[in-house]
């Protein structure tokens, strides 16, 4: 199952990748199948950001970010493919019935050769708290898979036995680095302006330089490379990020990926506001992001930020997601305004399998406390001989 909005994978060998050029856009992306005959007539080289934009513009789609909640996973245990990217010892301490334990840097190969993604309605990526899973899901999406999802808050939401990282992650840290209303510091870093393909020429030279390779090869190589990164290379804890910007407010280009009213309520000092499903697009403010400095992106809970970080990394930026997003430093404010429920509302006591075995027949007999209906027994099915993605 290949992403319909990334159908360039089918025709990428017809495209040549070269340096960025300024282009004036007059149309909007339609997100339909690529016209091979039309592409054959065109020899204009395109930047990877252009290809993503013209073939679905997924970063702006209504299905972004791809997230499912734990109760839905429980209900579909017999239908969905579950991939647990935690360390083996954590997996053995307790995992979802039927989940495969796959290192994150092996996920693409697993989906291509072992359990082909197209054989399942959904592929659910699970980690400790959903943060790593969101990044991995983002990489798989931008590598060509249209049915991968991150499970909201990971195993911390699945069973209270694993909920401590989630409970400890929410909080009100570094109040001296939080501001309300308009932010003079942000104006120094960023001069806001309206964009739009129909009104503006986009200077693609402002985008990061990428190797001059066929898009299909470049996408595959970048996706594999990014999934090999250590945690600090793509996401940071509040206790890692805030001390750094306290010393140098401009060390990161900090983006609060949230609607403006929530940005004005409270945000990290020096950060700029980007509107979801608008500003990270090529026809938005993507080229405002400096290509020569690290980027920190944060959202409501870290899940959208993780997927957006994957997008920016695929385009050549050096991006980081703030773990748990706004909930790591202004959780009380969000809770007081009714924008998010108490952390306990996300935590369930769904059954787990202990040990190295992937499945357990005993799980079926258990009655989960918060499930609408018990899951069906996991049965072996004949896999469809189909493939997807470019991993």
C-alpha positions as CSV (number, residue, x, y, z in Angstrom):
1,X,0.0,0.0,0.0
2,X,1.7,3.1,-1.2
3,X,0.8,6.6,-0.2
4,X,-1.5,8.1,-2.8
5,X,-0.1,11.5,-2.0
6,X,3.4,10.3,-2.6
7,X,2.9,8.6,-5.9
8,X,6.1,10.1,-7.2
9,X,7.7,6.9,-6.0
10,X,6.2,5.2,-9.0
11,X,7.7,7.7,-11.4
12,X,10.7,9.1,-9.6
13,X,13.2,7.6,-12.0
14,X,11.8,10.1,-14.5
15,X,12.9,13.0,-12.3
16,X,16.4,14.4,-11.9
17,X,17.4,16.0,-8.6
18,X,19.4,19.2,-8.7
19,X,20.1,22.4,-6.9
20,X,17.3,24.7,-5.8
21,X,15.8,27.2,-8.2
22,X,13.3,30.0,-7.8
23,X,9.9,29.1,-9.1
24,X,6.6,31.0,-9.3
25,X,3.6,28.8,-8.5
26,X,0.2,29.4,-9.9
27,X,-1.7,26.2,-9.0
28,X,-2.6,24.2,-5.9
29,X,-1.7,20.6,-5.3
30,X,-4.5,18.2,-6.2
31,X,-3.2,15.1,-4.4
32,X,-4.1,12.8,-7.3
33,X,-2.2,10.1,-9.2
34,X,0.8,11.4,-11.1
35,X,0.4,11.7,-14.8
36,X,3.3,9.7,-16.2
37,X,2.9,11.0,-19.7
38,X,3.0,14.6,-18.5
39,X,6.1,13.9,-16.4
40,X,7.8,12.3,-19.5
41,X,7.3,15.7,-21.2
42,X,8.9,17.6,-18.4
43,X,12.6,17.5,-17.6
44,X,12.7,20.3,-15.0
45,X,14.6,19.1,-11.9
46,X,12.8,19.5,-8.6
47,X,13.7,19.8,-5.0
48,X,12.4,17.2,-2.6
49,X,10.1,19.8,-1.0
50,X,8.5,20.5,-4.4
51,X,7.9,16.8,-5.0
52,X,6.2,16.4,-1.6
53,X,4.1,19.5,-2.3
54,X,3.0,18.6,-5.7
55,X,2.1,15.0,-4.9
56,X,-0.4,15.4,-2.1
57,X,1.3,18.0,0.2
58,X,0.8,15.6,3.1
59,X,2.1,18.0,5.7
60,X,-1.0,20.0,5.1
61,X,-3.5,17.2,4.9
62,X,-6.4,16.5,7.2
63,X,-4.8,13.1,8.1
64,X,-1.7,14.7,9.5
65,X,-0.5,13.7,12.1
66,X,-1.3,10.0,11.9
67,X,-2.2,9.0,15.5
68,X,-4.4,6.2,17.0
69,X,-5.4,5.8,20.6
70,X,-4.9,2.8,22.8
71,X,-8.6,1.7,22.9
72,X,-8.8,1.5,19.1
73,X,-5.6,-0.6,19.0
74,X,-7.1,-3.0,21.6
75,X,-10.3,-3.3,19.5
76,X,-8.3,-4.1,16.3
77,X,-5.6,-6.4,17.7
78,X,-6.6,-9.1,15.2
79,X,-6.5,-6.7,12.2
80,X,-3.6,-4.3,12.7
81,X,0.1,-4.8,12.5
82,X,1.7,-3.6,15.7
83,X,5.4,-2.8,15.9
84,X,7.1,-2.1,19.2
85,X,10.3,-0.1,18.8
86,X,11.4,-0.2,22.5
87,X,14.5,-2.0,23.7
88,X,14.2,-5.8,24.1
89,X,14.2,-5.7,27.9
90,X,11.3,-3.2,28.0
91,X,9.5,-5.4,25.4
92,X,10.0,-8.5,27.6
93,X,8.7,-6.6,30.7
94,X,5.4,-6.3,29.0
95,X,4.1,-5.7,25.5
96,X,0.9,-5.6,23.5
97,X,-0.4,-9.1,22.4
98,X,0.9,-9.8,18.9
99,X,3.3,-6.9,18.8
100,X,6.6,-7.4,16.9
101,X,9.7,-6.0,18.6
102,X,11.7,-4.2,15.9
103,X,14.5,-1.7,16.4
104,X,13.5,1.6,14.9
105,X,16.4,1.5,12.3
106,X,15.0,-1.8,11.0
107,X,11.4,-0.7,10.7
108,X,11.5,0.1,7.0
109,X,13.1,-3.2,6.1
110,X,10.6,-5.0,8.3
111,X,7.7,-3.4,6.5
112,X,9.2,-4.2,3.1
113,X,10.3,-7.8,3.5
114,X,9.0,-9.4,6.8
115,X,5.5,-8.1,7.4
116,X,4.5,-6.2,4.3
117,X,2.6,-3.0,5.3
118,X,0.1,-3.3,2.5
119,X,-1.3,-6.5,4.0
120,X,-2.8,-4.6,6.9
121,X,-5.4,-1.8,7.2
122,X,-3.1,0.0,9.7
123,X,0.4,-0.4,11.0
124,X,0.8,1.0,14.5
125,X,4.1,2.0,15.9
126,X,4.5,1.8,19.7
127,X,7.2,3.1,22.0
128,X,7.4,4.1,25.6
129,X,5.4,7.4,25.5
130,X,4.5,7.8,21.8
131,X,7.3,10.4,21.2
132,X,9.8,8.1,19.3
133,X,6.9,6.4,17.6
134,X,5.7,9.7,16.2
135,X,9.1,10.4,14.7
136,X,9.4,6.8,13.3
137,X,5.8,7.1,11.9
138,X,6.7,10.4,10.3
139,X,9.7,8.9,8.6
140,X,7.7,5.9,7.3
141,X,5.0,8.2,5.9
142,X,7.5,10.4,4.1
143,X,9.2,7.2,2.8
144,X,6.0,6.2,1.1
145,X,3.8,4.3,3.5
146,X,0.2,5.6,3.9
147,X,-1.0,3.4,6.6
148,X,1.4,3.8,9.5
149,X,0.3,5.4,12.8
150,X,1.8,6.2,16.2
151,X,-0.1,5.1,19.3
152,X,-0.9,8.0,21.5
153,X,1.4,8.1,24.5
154,X,2.6,4.5,23.8
155,X,2.9,1.9,26.4
156,X,2.4,4.6,29.1
157,X,-1.2,4.9,27.9
158,X,-1.7,1.1,27.4
159,X,-1.0,0.0,30.9
160,X,-0.5,1.9,34.2
161,X,2.5,-0.3,34.9
162,X,4.4,1.8,32.4
163,X,2.8,5.2,33.0
164,X,5.5,6.9,35.2
165,X,7.4,8.5,32.3
166,X,4.2,10.1,31.1
167,X,3.2,11.3,34.6
168,X,6.6,12.7,35.2
169,X,6.9,14.3,31.7
170,X,3.9,16.5,32.2
171,X,4.6,19.6,34.3
172,X,5.4,23.3,34.6
173,X,9.1,23.6,34.1
174,X,11.2,26.7,33.6
175,X,8.6,29.4,34.1
176,X,11.2,32.1,33.6
177,X,11.5,30.9,30.0
178,X,7.7,31.1,29.3
179,X,6.1,34.3,28.0
180,X,2.5,35.3,27.2
181,X,1.1,37.4,24.4
182,X,3.3,38.8,21.6
183,X,7.0,38.1,22.0
184,X,9.6,40.8,21.2
185,X,12.4,38.1,21.3
186,X,10.6,36.2,18.6
187,X,10.4,39.3,16.4
188,X,14.1,39.6,16.5
189,X,14.5,36.1,15.3
190,X,11.7,36.1,12.8
191,X,9.9,38.8,10.8
192,X,6.5,37.5,10.1
193,X,5.1,37.8,6.6
194,X,2.2,36.2,4.7
195,X,3.0,33.7,2.0
196,X,1.2,32.0,-0.8
197,X,2.2,30.3,-4.0
198,X,-0.1,32.5,-6.1
199,X,1.4,35.8,-4.8
200,X,5.0,35.0,-4.1
201,X,8.1,33.7,-5.8
202,X,9.6,31.0,-3.6
203,X,13.3,31.1,-3.3
204,X,14.2,27.4,-3.2
205,X,17.8,28.2,-2.6
206,X,16.7,28.9,1.0
207,X,16.0,25.2,1.5
208,X,18.8,22.9,2.8
209,X,21.0,21.4,0.1
210,X,20.5,17.7,-0.5
211,X,22.6,15.2,-2.5
212,X,21.8,15.2,-6.2
213,X,20.2,11.8,-6.6
214,X,17.0,10.3,-8.0
215,X,14.2,11.1,-5.6
216,X,13.4,7.4,-4.9
217,X,17.0,6.7,-3.9
218,X,17.4,9.9,-1.9
219,X,14.2,9.3,0.1
220,X,15.2,5.8,0.9
221,X,18.7,6.7,1.9
222,X,17.6,9.6,4.1
223,X,14.8,7.6,5.8
224,X,17.2,4.8,6.7
225,X,19.9,7.3,7.9
226,X,17.5,9.3,10.0
227,X,16.1,6.2,11.8
228,X,19.6,5.3,12.9
229,X,19.9,8.5,14.9
230,X,20.2,8.5,18.7
231,X,17.4,10.0,20.6
232,X,19.0,13.4,21.3
233,X,19.6,13.9,17.6
234,X,15.9,14.2,16.9
235,X,14.1,15.0,20.2
236,X,15.0,16.7,23.4
237,X,13.7,16.7,26.9
238,X,12.7,20.0,28.5
239,X,15.7,19.6,30.9
240,X,18.0,19.4,28.0
241,X,16.5,22.2,25.8
242,X,15.7,25.0,28.3
243,X,19.1,25.3,29.9
244,X,20.6,25.6,26.4
245,X,18.4,28.5,25.3
246,X,18.7,30.1,28.7
247,X,22.3,30.6,27.8
248,X,21.6,31.5,24.1
249,X,18.0,32.3,23.1
250,X,19.0,32.1,19.5
251,X,20.7,28.8,19.5
252,X,17.6,27.1,18.0
253,X,15.0,28.4,15.6
254,X,12.1,27.4,17.9
255,X,8.7,26.8,16.3
256,X,5.5,26.4,18.3
257,X,3.3,24.4,15.8
258,X,0.0,25.4,17.2
259,X,-2.9,27.8,16.4
260,X,-2.2,31.4,17.3
261,X,-4.6,31.7,20.3
262,X,-2.7,29.0,22.1
263,X,0.6,30.5,21.2
264,X,-0.5,33.8,22.7
265,X,-1.7,32.1,25.9
266,X,1.9,31.0,26.6
267,X,4.9,29.9,24.7
268,X,8.7,29.4,25.0
269,X,10.5,32.7,25.0
270,X,11.9,33.5,21.5
271,X,9.8,30.9,19.7
272,X,7.7,31.7,16.7
273,X,4.2,30.5,15.9
274,X,3.5,28.3,12.9
275,X,-0.1,27.3,12.0
276,X,-0.6,23.6,11.6
277,X,-1.6,22.4,8.1
278,X,-0.5,25.7,6.6
279,X,2.9,27.2,7.5
280,X,5.2,24.2,7.1
281,X,4.2,23.8,3.5
282,X,6.3,25.1,0.6
283,X,3.5,27.6,-0.1
284,X,3.6,28.7,3.6
285,X,6.6,29.7,5.6
286,X,8.9,26.7,5.1
287,X,11.6,28.8,3.5
288,X,11.6,31.1,6.6
289,X,13.3,28.3,8.6
290,X,17.0,28.9,8.6
291,X,18.9,26.0,7.0
292,X,22.1,26.7,8.9
293,X,21.0,26.3,12.5
294,X,19.2,23.6,14.5
295,X,15.4,23.7,14.7
296,X,13.2,23.0,17.8
297,X,9.6,22.3,17.0
298,X,7.0,21.7,19.7
299,X,3.2,21.2,19.7
300,X,0.5,20.1,22.2
301,X,1.8,16.7,23.3
302,X,4.9,15.9,21.2
303,X,3.1,13.7,18.6
304,X,2.5,16.3,15.9
305,X,5.9,17.7,16.6
306,X,7.5,14.3,16.2
307,X,5.9,13.9,12.8
308,X,6.8,17.4,11.7
309,X,10.4,16.9,12.8
310,X,10.5,13.9,10.6
311,X,9.3,16.0,7.7
312,X,11.9,18.7,8.2
313,X,14.7,16.2,8.6
314,X,13.7,14.5,5.4
315,X,14.1,17.9,3.7
316,X,17.6,18.3,5.1
317,X,17.0,20.5,8.2
318,X,18.4,19.5,11.5
319,X,15.2,19.4,13.6
320,X,14.4,18.3,17.1
321,X,11.0,17.6,18.7
322,X,10.4,18.8,22.3
323,X,9.3,15.7,24.2
324,X,5.7,16.1,25.4
325,X,5.6,19.5,23.8
326,X,3.7,22.2,25.7
327,X,2.7,19.7,28.4
328,X,6.3,19.5,29.6
329,X,6.3,23.2,30.7
330,X,2.8,24.6,30.8
331,X,0.6,21.6,31.5
332,X,-1.3,23.4,34.4
333,X,-2.3,26.2,32.1
334,X,-3.6,23.8,29.4
335,X,-5.6,21.9,32.1
336,X,-7.1,25.1,33.6
337,X,-8.3,26.2,30.2
338,X,-9.8,22.8,29.5
339,X,-7.6,22.3,26.5
340,X,-6.4,18.9,27.7
341,X,-7.7,16.4,30.3
342,X,-5.7,15.3,33.4
343,X,-2.9,12.9,32.5
344,X,-4.7,9.9,34.1
345,X,-7.4,10.2,31.5
346,X,-5.0,8.8,28.9
347,X,-3.9,5.8,31.0
348,X,-5.5,2.4,30.7
349,X,-5.0,-1.0,32.2
350,X,-5.1,-3.1,29.1
351,X,-3.6,-6.6,29.1
352,X,0.1,-7.2,28.3
353,X,2.3,-10.2,27.4
354,X,5.4,-10.7,29.4
355,X,8.6,-12.4,28.1
356,X,10.0,-12.8,24.6
357,X,6.9,-14.5,23.2
358,X,5.0,-12.3,20.9
359,X,1.5,-13.6,21.6
360,X,-0.4,-15.2,24.4
361,X,-3.7,-17.1,24.2
362,X,-4.4,-16.1,27.9
363,X,-4.8,-12.5,27.0
364,X,-8.1,-13.2,25.3
365,X,-9.7,-14.4,28.5
366,X,-8.8,-11.1,30.3
367,X,-11.4,-8.4,30.6
368,X,-9.7,-5.0,30.1
369,X,-11.0,-2.3,32.4
370,X,-11.5,0.4,29.8
371,X,-12.3,-1.4,26.6
372,X,-15.6,-1.0,24.9
373,X,-15.5,-4.6,23.9
374,X,-12.9,-7.3,24.3
375,X,-10.5,-8.0,21.4
376,X,-10.8,-11.2,19.3
377,X,-8.1,-13.9,19.6
378,X,-5.1,-13.3,17.4
379,X,-5.2,-15.9,14.6
380,X,-2.7,-16.6,11.8
381,X,-3.7,-15.2,8.5
382,X,-2.2,-15.8,5.1
383,X,-0.3,-12.7,4.2
384,X,-1.0,-11.0,0.9
385,X,1.9,-11.0,-1.5
386,X,2.0,-7.2,-1.8
387,X,4.5,-4.6,-1.0
388,X,4.6,-0.9,-0.2
389,X,7.0,2.0,0.5
390,X,10.4,2.6,-0.8
391,X,12.3,1.4,2.2
